[in-house]
């Protein structure tokens, strides 16, 4: 798996690592949607 090398290096440093897939999915979706609206509605120009 692609992530294996990353996890091995983290665990070798005795770092506590947790994984909770989907925990922030709504926030990421909102951020992406806001970015799309910013481009489509040209909010950068409006802000200036």
PyMOL Python script that loads the backbone (N, CA, C, O; Angstrom):
from pymol import cmd

cmd.read_pdbstr("""\
ATOM      1  N   UNK A   1       0.845  -1.186   0.000  1.00  0.00           N
ATOM      2  CA  UNK A   1       0.000   0.000   0.000  1.00  0.00           C
ATOM      3  C   UNK A   1       0.890   1.249   0.000  1.00  0.00           C
ATOM      4  O   UNK A   1       1.990   1.232   0.552  1.00  0.00           O
ATOM      5  N   UNK A   2       0.421   2.301  -0.604  1.00  0.00           N
ATOM      6  CA  UNK A   2       1.194   3.531  -0.749  1.00  0.00           C
ATOM      7  C   UNK A   2       1.510   4.173   0.594  1.00  0.00           C
ATOM      8  O   UNK A   2       2.612   4.687   0.782  1.00  0.00           O
ATOM      9  N   UNK A   3       0.576   4.155   1.525  1.00  0.00           N
ATOM     10  CA  UNK A   3       0.752   4.834   2.813  1.00  0.00           C
ATOM     11  C   UNK A   3       1.655   4.077   3.787  1.00  0.00           C
ATOM     12  O   UNK A   3       2.065   4.637   4.804  1.00  0.00           O
ATOM     13  N   UNK A   4       1.965   2.828   3.497  1.00  0.00           N
ATOM     14  CA  UNK A   4       2.721   2.017   4.452  1.00  0.00           C
ATOM     15  C   UNK A   4       4.032   2.663   4.863  1.00  0.00           C
ATOM     16  O   UNK A   4       4.363   2.664   6.049  1.00  0.00           O
ATOM     17  N   UNK A   5       4.783   3.207   3.931  1.00  0.00           N
ATOM     18  CA  UNK A   5       6.085   3.804   4.262  1.00  0.00           C
ATOM     19  C   UNK A   5       5.910   4.973   5.239  1.00  0.00           C
ATOM     20  O   UNK A   5       6.725   5.169   6.140  1.00  0.00           O
ATOM     21  N   UNK A   6       4.847   5.734   5.046  1.00  0.00           N
ATOM     22  CA  UNK A   6       4.578   6.879   5.927  1.00  0.00           C
ATOM     23  C   UNK A   6       4.286   6.416   7.351  1.00  0.00           C
ATOM     24  O   UNK A   6       4.858   6.937   8.309  1.00  0.00           O
ATOM     25  N   UNK A   7       3.403   5.443   7.483  1.00  0.00           N
ATOM     26  CA  UNK A   7       3.019   4.952   8.803  1.00  0.00           C
ATOM     27  C   UNK A   7       4.194   4.287   9.509  1.00  0.00           C
ATOM     28  O   UNK A   7       4.349   4.428  10.722  1.00  0.00           O
ATOM     29  N   UNK A   8       5.018   3.566   8.763  1.00  0.00           N
ATOM     30  CA  UNK A   8       6.184   2.924   9.364  1.00  0.00           C
ATOM     31  C   UNK A   8       7.131   3.959   9.959  1.00  0.00           C
ATOM     32  O   UNK A   8       7.654   3.757  11.055  1.00  0.00           O
ATOM     33  N   UNK A   9       7.358   5.059   9.257  1.00  0.00           N
ATOM     34  CA  UNK A   9       8.250   6.103   9.752  1.00  0.00           C
ATOM     35  C   UNK A   9       7.660   6.803  10.982  1.00  0.00           C
ATOM     36  O   UNK A   9       8.384   7.115  11.928  1.00  0.00           O
ATOM     37  N   UNK A  10       6.356   7.045  10.967  1.00  0.00           N
ATOM     38  CA  UNK A  10       5.708   7.680  12.115  1.00  0.00           C
ATOM     39  C   UNK A  10       5.773   6.763  13.335  1.00  0.00           C
ATOM     40  O   UNK A  10       6.125   7.201  14.430  1.00  0.00           O
ATOM     41  N   UNK A  11       5.433   5.499  13.141  1.00  0.00           N
ATOM     42  CA  UNK A  11       5.435   4.553  14.258  1.00  0.00           C
ATOM     43  C   UNK A  11       6.839   4.331  14.804  1.00  0.00           C
ATOM     44  O   UNK A  11       7.006   4.092  16.000  1.00  0.00           O
ATOM     45  N   UNK A  12       7.846   4.406  13.947  1.00  0.00           N
ATOM     46  CA  UNK A  12       9.232   4.239  14.392  1.00  0.00           C
ATOM     47  C   UNK A  12       9.647   5.359  15.345  1.00  0.00           C
ATOM     48  O   UNK A  12      10.556   5.175  16.154  1.00  0.00           O
ATOM     49  N   UNK A  13       8.998   6.508  15.258  1.00  0.00           N
ATOM     50  CA  UNK A  13       9.304   7.639  16.142  1.00  0.00           C
ATOM     51  C   UNK A  13       8.445   7.627  17.404  1.00  0.00           C
ATOM     52  O   UNK A  13       8.484   8.565  18.200  1.00  0.00           O
ATOM     53  N   UNK A  14       7.679   6.570  17.578  1.00  0.00           N
ATOM     54  CA  UNK A  14       6.834   6.409  18.762  1.00  0.00           C
ATOM     55  C   UNK A  14       5.798   7.541  18.884  1.00  0.00           C
ATOM     56  O   UNK A  14       5.558   8.068  19.970  1.00  0.00           O
ATOM     57  N   UNK A  15       5.200   7.892  17.756  1.00  0.00           N
ATOM     58  CA  UNK A  15       4.170   8.935  17.709  1.00  0.00           C
ATOM     59  C   UNK A  15       2.805   8.258  17.697  1.00  0.00           C
ATOM     60  O   UNK A  15       2.587   7.289  16.970  1.00  0.00           O
ATOM     61  N   UNK A  16       1.890   8.778  18.510  1.00  0.00           N
ATOM     62  CA  UNK A  16       0.537   8.249  18.529  1.00  0.00           C
ATOM     63  C   UNK A  16      -0.180   8.699  17.262  1.00  0.00           C
ATOM     64  O   UNK A  16      -0.241   9.893  16.966  1.00  0.00           O
ATOM     65  N   UNK A  17      -0.708   7.764  16.534  1.00  0.00           N
ATOM     66  CA  UNK A  17      -1.355   8.058  15.256  1.00  0.00           C
ATOM     67  C   UNK A  17      -2.756   7.473  15.271  1.00  0.00           C
ATOM     68  O   UNK A  17      -2.942   6.287  15.546  1.00  0.00           O
ATOM     69  N   UNK A  18      -3.734   8.308  14.974  1.00  0.00           N
ATOM     70  CA  UNK A  18      -5.107   7.818  14.893  1.00  0.00           C
ATOM     71  C   UNK A  18      -5.630   8.071  13.493  1.00  0.00           C
ATOM     72  O   UNK A  18      -5.116   8.919  12.764  1.00  0.00           O
ATOM     73  N   UNK A  19      -6.642   7.337  13.135  1.00  0.00           N
ATOM     74  CA  UNK A  19      -7.211   7.448  11.794  1.00  0.00           C
ATOM     75  C   UNK A  19      -8.729   7.349  11.924  1.00  0.00           C
ATOM     76  O   UNK A  19      -9.250   6.398  12.507  1.00  0.00           O
ATOM     77  N   UNK A  20      -9.417   8.321  11.386  1.00  0.00           N
ATOM     78  CA  UNK A  20     -10.870   8.336  11.446  1.00  0.00           C
ATOM     79  C   UNK A  20     -11.390   8.843  10.099  1.00  0.00           C
ATOM     80  O   UNK A  20     -11.766  10.008   9.974  1.00  0.00           O
ATOM     81  N   UNK A  21     -11.411   7.967   9.098  1.00  0.00           N
ATOM     82  CA  UNK A  21     -11.810   8.392   7.756  1.00  0.00           C
ATOM     83  C   UNK A  21     -13.222   8.968   7.730  1.00  0.00           C
ATOM     84  O   UNK A  21     -14.140   8.426   8.346  1.00  0.00           O
ATOM     85  N   UNK A  22     -13.379  10.064   7.012  1.00  0.00           N
ATOM     86  CA  UNK A  22     -14.680  10.676   6.858  1.00  0.00           C
ATOM     87  C   UNK A  22     -15.058  11.625   7.976  1.00  0.00           C
ATOM     88  O   UNK A  22     -16.141  12.210   7.954  1.00  0.00           O
ATOM     89  N   UNK A  23     -14.169  11.787   8.963  1.00  0.00           N
ATOM     90  CA  UNK A  23     -14.499  12.615  10.119  1.00  0.00           C
ATOM     91  C   UNK A  23     -14.735  14.072   9.734  1.00  0.00           C
ATOM     92  O   UNK A  23     -15.577  14.738  10.335  1.00  0.00           O
ATOM     93  N   UNK A  24     -14.016  14.567   8.757  1.00  0.00           N
ATOM     94  CA  UNK A  24     -14.187  15.968   8.368  1.00  0.00           C
ATOM     95  C   UNK A  24     -14.699  16.107   6.934  1.00  0.00           C
ATOM     96  O   UNK A  24     -14.508  17.148   6.305  1.00  0.00           O
ATOM     97  N   UNK A  25     -15.337  15.084   6.426  1.00  0.00           N
ATOM     98  CA  UNK A  25     -15.840  15.118   5.053  1.00  0.00           C
ATOM     99  C   UNK A  25     -16.806  16.277   4.801  1.00  0.00           C
ATOM    100  O   UNK A  25     -16.690  16.918   3.757  1.00  0.00           O
ATOM    101  N   UNK A  26     -17.746  16.581   5.690  1.00  0.00           N
ATOM    102  CA  UNK A  26     -18.648  17.711   5.429  1.00  0.00           C
ATOM    103  C   UNK A  26     -17.895  19.038   5.332  1.00  0.00           C
ATOM    104  O   UNK A  26     -18.225  19.880   4.498  1.00  0.00           O
ATOM    105  N   UNK A  27     -16.891  19.224   6.178  1.00  0.00           N
ATOM    106  CA  UNK A  27     -16.122  20.471   6.146  1.00  0.00           C
ATOM    107  C   UNK A  27     -15.323  20.593   4.857  1.00  0.00           C
ATOM    108  O   UNK A  27     -15.231  21.679   4.284  1.00  0.00           O
ATOM    109  N   UNK A  28     -14.747  19.493   4.399  1.00  0.00           N
ATOM    110  CA  UNK A  28     -13.983  19.511   3.152  1.00  0.00           C
ATOM    111  C   UNK A  28     -14.919  19.808   1.986  1.00  0.00           C
ATOM    112  O   UNK A  28     -14.569  20.580   1.093  1.00  0.00           O
ATOM    113  N   UNK A  29     -16.097  19.208   1.986  1.00  0.00           N
ATOM    114  CA  UNK A  29     -17.068  19.451   0.919  1.00  0.00           C
ATOM    115  C   UNK A  29     -17.493  20.916   0.904  1.00  0.00           C
ATOM    116  O   UNK A  29     -17.622  21.511  -0.166  1.00  0.00           O
ATOM    117  N   UNK A  30     -17.711  21.497   2.068  1.00  0.00           N
ATOM    118  CA  UNK A  30     -18.084  22.914   2.139  1.00  0.00           C
ATOM    119  C   UNK A  30     -16.962  23.803   1.615  1.00  0.00           C
ATOM    120  O   UNK A  30     -17.216  24.782   0.913  1.00  0.00           O
ATOM    121  N   UNK A  31     -15.731  23.464   1.955  1.00  0.00           N
ATOM    122  CA  UNK A  31     -14.582  24.245   1.503  1.00  0.00           C
ATOM    123  C   UNK A  31     -14.464  24.202  -0.020  1.00  0.00           C
ATOM    124  O   UNK A  31     -14.236  25.229  -0.660  1.00  0.00           O
ATOM    125  N   UNK A  32     -14.619  23.017  -0.593  1.00  0.00           N
ATOM    126  CA  UNK A  32     -14.535  22.863  -2.051  1.00  0.00           C
ATOM    127  C   UNK A  32     -15.670  23.622  -2.723  1.00  0.00           C
ATOM    128  O   UNK A  32     -15.456  24.318  -3.715  1.00  0.00           O
ATOM    129  N   UNK A  33     -16.869  23.488  -2.186  1.00  0.00           N
ATOM    130  CA  UNK A  33     -18.018  24.188  -2.762  1.00  0.00           C
ATOM    131  C   UNK A  33     -17.825  25.703  -2.692  1.00  0.00           C
ATOM    132  O   UNK A  33     -18.165  26.417  -3.635  1.00  0.00           O
ATOM    133  N   UNK A  34     -17.283  26.191  -1.581  1.00  0.00           N
ATOM    134  CA  UNK A  34     -17.012  27.622  -1.451  1.00  0.00           C
ATOM    135  C   UNK A  34     -15.977  28.071  -2.479  1.00  0.00           C
ATOM    136  O   UNK A  34     -16.092  29.157  -3.047  1.00  0.00           O
ATOM    137  N   UNK A  35     -14.970  27.238  -2.716  1.00  0.00           N
ATOM    138  CA  UNK A  35     -13.967  27.561  -3.733  1.00  0.00           C
ATOM    139  C   UNK A  35     -14.567  27.623  -5.124  1.00  0.00           C
ATOM    140  O   UNK A  35     -14.220  28.500  -5.916  1.00  0.00           O
ATOM    141  N   UNK A  36     -15.458  26.703  -5.424  1.00  0.00           N
ATOM    142  CA  UNK A  36     -16.130  26.709  -6.728  1.00  0.00           C
ATOM    143  C   UNK A  36     -16.972  27.974  -6.869  1.00  0.00           C
ATOM    144  O   UNK A  36     -16.924  28.639  -7.904  1.00  0.00           O
ATOM    145  N   UNK A  37     -17.737  28.308  -5.842  1.00  0.00           N
ATOM    146  CA  UNK A  37     -18.550  29.526  -5.895  1.00  0.00           C
ATOM    147  C   UNK A  37     -17.684  30.773  -6.051  1.00  0.00           C
ATOM    148  O   UNK A  37     -18.057  31.710  -6.757  1.00  0.00           O
ATOM    149  N   UNK A  38     -16.532  30.779  -5.392  1.00  0.00           N
ATOM    150  CA  UNK A  38     -15.634  31.939  -5.484  1.00  0.00           C
ATOM    151  C   UNK A  38     -15.189  32.160  -6.927  1.00  0.00           C
ATOM    152  O   UNK A  38     -15.132  33.294  -7.402  1.00  0.00           O
ATOM    153  N   UNK A  39     -14.875  31.062  -7.618  1.00  0.00           N
ATOM    154  CA  UNK A  39     -14.428  31.166  -9.008  1.00  0.00           C
ATOM    155  C   UNK A  39     -15.594  31.528  -9.930  1.00  0.00           C
ATOM    156  O   UNK A  39     -15.486  32.433 -10.758  1.00  0.00           O
ATOM    157  N   UNK A  40     -16.697  30.817  -9.775  1.00  0.00           N
ATOM    158  CA  UNK A  40     -17.840  31.016 -10.673  1.00  0.00           C
ATOM    159  C   UNK A  40     -18.463  32.394 -10.499  1.00  0.00           C
ATOM    160  O   UNK A  40     -18.807  33.046 -11.484  1.00  0.00           O
ATOM    161  N   UNK A  41     -18.609  32.838  -9.272  1.00  0.00           N
ATOM    162  CA  UNK A  41     -19.239  34.125  -9.002  1.00  0.00           C
ATOM    163  C   UNK A  41     -18.240  35.274  -8.942  1.00  0.00           C
ATOM    164  O   UNK A  41     -18.620  36.419  -8.694  1.00  0.00           O
ATOM    165  N   UNK A  42     -16.958  34.969  -9.169  1.00  0.00           N
ATOM    166  CA  UNK A  42     -15.895  35.967  -9.204  1.00  0.00           C
ATOM    167  C   UNK A  42     -15.866  36.797  -7.903  1.00  0.00           C
ATOM    168  O   UNK A  42     -15.808  38.026  -7.938  1.00  0.00           O
ATOM    169  N   UNK A  43     -15.906  36.115  -6.793  1.00  0.00           N
ATOM    170  CA  UNK A  43     -15.953  36.778  -5.506  1.00  0.00           C
ATOM    171  C   UNK A  43     -14.648  37.502  -5.164  1.00  0.00           C
ATOM    172  O   UNK A  43     -14.644  38.449  -4.377  1.00  0.00           O
ATOM    173  N   UNK A  44     -13.544  37.048  -5.760  1.00  0.00           N
ATOM    174  CA  UNK A  44     -12.281  37.756  -5.546  1.00  0.00           C
ATOM    175  C   UNK A  44     -12.349  39.178  -6.066  1.00  0.00           C
ATOM    176  O   UNK A  44     -11.846  40.099  -5.422  1.00  0.00           O
ATOM    177  N   UNK A  45     -12.967  39.368  -7.227  1.00  0.00           N
ATOM    178  CA  UNK A  45     -13.123  40.710  -7.786  1.00  0.00           C
ATOM    179  C   UNK A  45     -14.088  41.539  -6.947  1.00  0.00           C
ATOM    180  O   UNK A  45     -13.877  42.737  -6.759  1.00  0.00           O
ATOM    181  N   UNK A  46     -15.128  40.918  -6.450  1.00  0.00           N
ATOM    182  CA  UNK A  46     -16.100  41.611  -5.624  1.00  0.00           C
ATOM    183  C   UNK A  46     -15.461  42.087  -4.318  1.00  0.00           C
ATOM    184  O   UNK A  46     -15.759  43.175  -3.826  1.00  0.00           O
ATOM    185  N   UNK A  47     -14.586  41.257  -3.774  1.00  0.00           N
ATOM    186  CA  UNK A  47     -13.917  41.584  -2.527  1.00  0.00           C
ATOM    187  C   UNK A  47     -13.039  42.836  -2.667  1.00  0.00           C
ATOM    188  O   UNK A  47     -12.975  43.672  -1.765  1.00  0.00           O
ATOM    189  N   UNK A  48     -12.369  42.942  -3.816  1.00  0.00           N
ATOM    190  CA  UNK A  48     -11.492  44.109  -4.057  1.00  0.00           C
ATOM    191  C   UNK A  48     -12.321  45.350  -4.139  1.00  0.00           C
ATOM    192  O   UNK A  48     -11.784  46.440  -4.337  1.00  0.00           O
TER     193      UNK A  48
END
""", "prot")
cmd.dss("prot")
cmd.show_as("cartoon", "prot")
cmd.util.cbc("prot")
cmd.orient("prot")
